[in-house]
């Protein structure tokens, strides 16, 4: 499971640590959005497989997107 994710350069075993390092306990704002079924299923499976909160995964992915394209 030491597969490297090329887009981010992160290793999967350290992902849970990165979630807690990157997403501090900050005030949260509620947003509602829709995902296509395939992405939703992949998110559910990824969250369950890594025992992570889906909200944290989405927040981390967005921060990574902003970092890359800002």
MMTF fields as JSON, N, C-alpha, C and O atoms, coordinates in Angstrom:
{
  "mmtfVersion": "1.0.0",
  "mmtfProducer": "UNKNOWN",
  "numBonds": 279,
  "numAtoms": 280,
  "numGroups": 70,
  "numChains": 1,
  "numModels": 1,
  "chainsPerModel": [1],
  "groupsPerChain": [70],
  "chainIdList": ["A"],
  "bondAtomList": [4, 2, 8, 6, 12, 10, 16, 14, 20, 18, 24, 22, 28, 26, 32, 30, 36, 34, 40, 38, 44, 42, 48, 46, 52, 50, 56, 54, 60, 58, 64, 62, 68, 66, 72, 70, 76, 74, 80, 78, 84, 82, 88, 86, 92, 90, 96, 94, 100, 98, 104, 102, 108, 106, 112, 110, 116, 114, 120, 118, 124, 122, 128, 126, 132, 130, 136, 134, 140, 138, 144, 142, 148, 146, 152, 150, 156, 154, 160, 158, 164, 162, 168, 166, 172, 170, 176, 174, 180, 178, 184, 182, 188, 186, 192, 190, 196, 194, 200, 198, 204, 202, 208, 206, 212, 210, 216, 214, 220, 218, 224, 222, 228, 226, 232, 230, 236, 234, 240, 238, 244, 242, 248, 246, 252, 250, 256, 254, 260, 258, 264, 262, 268, 266, 272, 270, 276, 274],
  "bondOrderList": [1, 1, 1, 1, 1, 1, 1, 1, 1, 1, 1, 1, 1, 1, 1, 1, 1, 1, 1, 1, 1, 1, 1, 1, 1, 1, 1, 1, 1, 1, 1, 1, 1, 1, 1, 1, 1, 1, 1, 1, 1, 1, 1, 1, 1, 1, 1, 1, 1, 1, 1, 1, 1, 1, 1, 1, 1, 1, 1, 1, 1, 1, 1, 1, 1, 1, 1, 1, 1],
  "groupList": [{"groupName": "UNK", "atomNameList": ["N", "CA", "C", "O"], "elementList": ["N", "C", "C", "O"], "formalChargeList": [0, 0, 0, 0], "bondAtomList": [1, 0, 2, 1, 3, 2], "bondOrderList": [1, 1, 2], "singleLetterCode": "X", "chemCompType": "L-PEPTIDE LINKING"}],
  "groupTypeList": [0, 0, 0, 0, 0, 0, 0, 0, 0, 0, 0, 0, 0, 0, 0, 0, 0, 0, 0, 0, 0, 0, 0, 0, 0, 0, 0, 0, 0, 0, 0, 0, 0, 0, 0, 0, 0, 0, 0, 0, 0, 0, 0, 0, 0, 0, 0, 0, 0, 0, 0, 0, 0, 0, 0, 0, 0, 0, 0, 0, 0, 0, 0, 0, 0, 0, 0, 0, 0, 0],
  "groupIdList": [1, 2, 3, 4, 5, 6, 7, 8, 9, 10, 11, 12, 13, 14, 15, 16, 17, 18, 19, 20, 21, 22, 23, 24, 25, 26, 27, 28, 29, 30, 31, 32, 33, 34, 35, 36, 37, 38, 39, 40, 41, 42, 43, 44, 45, 46, 47, 48, 49, 50, 51, 52, 53, 54, 55, 56, 57, 58, 59, 60, 61, 62, 63, 64, 65, 66, 67, 68, 69, 70],
  "secStructList": [7, 7, 7, 3, 3, 6, 6, 6, 6, 3, 3, 4, 4, 4, 2, 2, 2, 2, 2, 2, 2, 2, 1, 7, 1, 7, 7, 7, 7, 7, 7, 7, 7, 7, 7, 7, 2, 2, 2, 2, 2, 2, 2, 2, 2, 2, 2, 2, 2, 2, 6, 7, 7, 2, 2, 2, 2, 2, 2, 2, 2, 2, 2, 2, 2, 2, 2, 2, 2, 7],
  "xCoordList": [0.812, 0.0, 0.856, 0.348, 2.115, 2.993, 2.969, 3.938, 1.866, 1.73, 1.783, 1.118, 2.57, 2.722, 1.658, 1.401, 1.051, 0.087, 0.855, 1.264, 1.052, 1.914, 1.404, 2.205, 0.086, -0.436, -0.049, 0.227, -0.026, 0.247, 1.629, 2.153, 2.23, 3.505, 3.364, 4.371, 2.15, 1.914, 1.888, 1.566, 2.225, 2.114, 0.865, 0.583, 0.121, -1.163, -1.091, -1.97, -0.106, -0.121, -0.054, -0.501, 0.496, 0.605, -0.598, -0.632, -1.573, -2.699, -3.493, -3.885, -3.746, -4.51, -3.774, -4.408, -2.452, -1.658, -1.753, -1.884, -1.69, -1.796, -3.148, -3.232, -4.192, -5.523, -5.54, -6.033, -5.015, -5.038, -4.056, -4.31, -2.949, -1.994, -2.524, -2.348, -3.162, -3.601, -4.923, -5.121, -5.821, -7.158, -7.235, -7.549, -6.951, -6.997, -8.445, -9.351, -8.64, -9.98, -10.295, -9.987, -10.899, -11.299, -12.812, -13.48, -13.335, -14.773, -15.178, -14.526, -16.245, -16.715, -17.923, -18.686, -18.085, -19.238, -19.892, -19.195, -21.207, -21.913, -22.131, -22.652, -21.728, -21.929, -22.594, -22.297, -23.477, -24.143, -23.768, -23.806, -23.405, -23.048, -23.407, -23.684, -23.397, -23.714, -22.492, -21.687, -22.363, -21.299, -21.951, -23.063, -21.258, -21.813, -21.681, -20.876, -22.467, -22.529, -21.185, -20.854, -20.41, -19.101, -18.155, -17.463, -18.123, -17.261, -17.752, -16.949, -19.059, -19.626, -19.267, -18.91, -19.363, -18.995, -17.507, -17.116, -16.677, -15.236, -14.892, -14.026, -15.557, -15.338, -15.728, -14.989, -16.882, -17.325, -16.321, -15.968, -15.86, -14.921, -13.58, -12.996, -13.103, -11.82, -11.902, -10.997, -12.986, -13.162, -13.22, -12.59, -13.968, -14.082, -12.75, -12.357, -12.067, -10.8, -9.695, -8.821, -9.725, -8.682, -9.174, -8.443, -10.435, -11.045, -10.927, -10.526, -11.29, -11.261, -12.662, -13.541, -12.858, -14.121, -14.193, -13.235, -15.317, -15.456, -15.307, -14.731, -15.809, -15.68, -14.217, -13.823, -13.408, -11.983, -11.273, -10.388, -11.659, -11.057, -11.336, -10.437, -12.579, -12.957, -12.231, -11.738, -12.159, -11.474, -9.99, -9.438, -9.349, -7.94, -7.721, -6.761, -8.606, -8.494, -8.642, -7.937, -9.55, -9.723, -8.5, -8.063, -7.933, -6.714, -5.593, -4.836, -5.486, -4.457, -4.695, -3.75, -5.928, -6.295, -5.933, -5.334, -6.298, -5.999, -4.489, -4.013, -3.743, -2.271, -1.668, -0.746, -2.178, -1.611, -1.941, -1.111, -3.13, -3.592, -3.757, -4.305, -3.3, -3.343, -2.021, -1.869],
  "yCoordList": [-1.197, 0.0, 1.262, 2.348, 1.14, 2.302, 2.936, 3.57, 2.766, 3.317, 4.837, 5.465, 5.413, 6.866, 7.453, 6.934, 8.512, 9.227, 10.337, 11.31, 10.195, 11.11, 12.549, 13.484, 12.741, 14.107, 14.934, 16.127, 14.313, 15.061, 14.791, 15.585, 13.653, 13.275, 12.675, 12.462, 12.401, 11.861, 10.352, 9.759, 9.728, 8.286, 7.989, 8.662, 6.992, 6.691, 6.439, 6.923, 5.716, 5.488, 6.765, 6.777, 7.837, 9.076, 9.996, 11.108, 9.543, 10.405, 10.829, 11.992, 9.923, 10.296, 11.348, 12.234, 11.263, 12.268, 13.606, 14.648, 13.587, 14.821, 15.487, 16.714, 14.704, 15.268, 16.08, 17.208, 15.529, 16.238, 17.401, 18.391, 17.301, 18.408, 19.556, 20.725, 19.225, 20.23, 20.872, 22.07, 20.089, 20.576, 20.736, 19.79, 21.911, 22.206, 22.397, 22.506, 22.434, 22.702, 24.181, 25.025, 24.463, 25.825, 25.874, 24.844, 27.074, 27.24, 26.679, 26.94, 25.918, 25.287, 26.04, 26.642, 25.997, 26.574, 25.449, 24.645, 25.389, 24.316, 24.682, 25.753, 23.783, 23.928, 22.652, 21.561, 22.786, 21.636, 21.555, 22.558, 20.355, 20.183, 18.759, 17.903, 18.527, 17.209, 16.628, 17.354, 15.311, 14.574, 13.562, 13.1, 13.22, 12.149, 10.839, 10.739, 9.844, 8.593, 7.896, 7.337, 7.922, 7.264, 7.893, 7.192, 9.216, 9.92, 9.677, 9.487, 9.682, 9.425, 8.037, 7.876, 7.041, 5.674, 5.58, 4.939, 6.222, 6.198, 6.898, 6.432, 7.998, 8.715, 7.843, 7.766, 7.187, 6.296, 5.179, 4.894, 4.544, 3.437, 3.909, 3.252, 5.047, 5.588, 5.93, 5.603, 6.586, 6.972, 5.737, 5.702, 4.739, 3.519, 2.77, 2.27, 2.694, 1.968, 2.589, 1.883, 3.904, 4.609, 5.126, 5.8, 4.8, 5.206, 6.716, 7.184, 7.464, 8.921, 9.473, 8.805, 10.674, 11.377, 11.931, 12.541, 11.724, 12.194, 13.71, 14.212, 14.425, 15.886, 16.292, 17.229, 15.603, 15.917, 15.612, 16.359, 14.516, 14.16, 15.242, 15.663, 15.69, 16.726, 18.024, 18.685, 18.398, 19.636, 19.573, 20.539, 18.454, 18.288, 18.33, 18.937, 17.687, 17.693, 19.103, 19.479, 19.873, 21.249, 22.097, 22.877, 21.955, 22.701, 22.346, 23.218, 21.056, 20.628, 21.244, 21.685, 21.274, 21.888, 23.378, 23.875, 24.08, 25.516, 25.754, 26.687, 24.911, 25.055, 24.873, 25.596, 23.923, 23.63, 24.692, 24.992, 25.26, 26.119, 27.584, 28.358, 27.975, 29.389, 30.054, 31.249],
  "zCoordList": [0.0, 0.0, 0.0, 0.278, -0.3, -0.377, -1.752, -2.17, -2.45, -3.798, -3.746, -2.922, -4.621, -4.668, -5.57, -6.656, -5.134, -5.947, -6.649, -6.014, -7.959, -8.705, -8.716, -8.697, -8.745, -8.828, -7.613, -7.74, -6.43, -5.213, -4.647, -3.866, -5.046, -4.472, -3.079, -2.403, -2.636, -1.3, -1.343, -2.373, -0.235, -0.087, 0.715, 1.706, 0.295, 0.922, 2.429, 3.143, 2.959, 4.406, 5.237, 6.384, 4.676, 5.437, 5.213, 5.741, 4.442, 4.093, 5.318, 5.411, 6.265, 7.447, 8.272, 8.846, 8.338, 9.05, 8.326, 8.967, 7.008, 6.238, 6.428, 6.486, 6.523, 6.729, 8.008, 8.018, 9.078, 10.347, 10.393, 11.079, 9.68, 9.619, 8.768, 9.112, 7.674, 6.708, 7.111, 6.905, 7.68, 8.013, 9.53, 10.253, 9.981, 11.409, 11.844, 11.017, 13.137, 13.666, 13.457, 14.298, 12.346, 12.021, 11.949, 11.87, 11.976, 11.818, 10.459, 9.449, 10.447, 9.209, 8.666, 9.422, 7.363, 6.695, 5.892, 5.273, 5.899, 5.209, 3.743, 3.428, 2.862, 1.419, 0.921, 1.408, -0.03, -0.619, -2.091, -2.804, -2.546, -3.945, -4.357, -3.516, -5.648, -6.2, -6.888, -7.474, -6.811, -7.497, -8.422, -8.164, -9.498, -10.314, -9.539, -8.613, -9.918, -9.156, -9.054, -8.008, -10.124, -10.093, -9.094, -8.355, -9.07, -8.115, -6.691, -5.777, -6.506, -5.183, -4.667, -3.5, -5.533, -5.141, -4.82, -3.845, -5.643, -5.407, -4.087, -3.347, -3.796, -2.54, -1.355, -0.373, -1.437, -0.357, -0.113, 1.032, -1.19, -1.07, -0.504, 0.358, -0.994, -0.522, 0.963, 1.732, 1.363, 2.761, 3.662, 4.719, 3.241, 4.037, 4.091, 5.145, 2.968, 2.906, 3.731, 4.235, 3.874, 4.622, 5.96, 6.685, 6.284, 7.553, 7.767, 8.833, 6.715, 6.762, 6.583, 6.039, 7.037, 6.877, 5.456, 4.982, 4.776, 3.388, 3.291, 2.327, 4.256, 4.27, 4.299, 3.605, 5.089, 5.169, 3.856, 3.44, 3.2, 1.918, 0.886, 0.158, 0.826, -0.145, 0.151, -0.763, 1.436, 1.804, 1.447, 0.92, 1.728, 1.396, -0.11, -0.584, -0.861, -2.325, -2.887, -3.823, -2.322, -2.782, -2.475, -3.321, -1.266, -0.936, -1.902, -2.328, -2.251, -3.194, -4.576, -5.23, -5.011, -6.3, -6.303, -7.257, -5.234, -5.143, -5.166, -5.812, -4.461, -4.405, -5.794, -6.172, -6.541, -7.856, -8.896, -9.754, -8.832, -9.932, -9.561, -10.347, -8.398, -8.024, -8.293, -8.04]
}
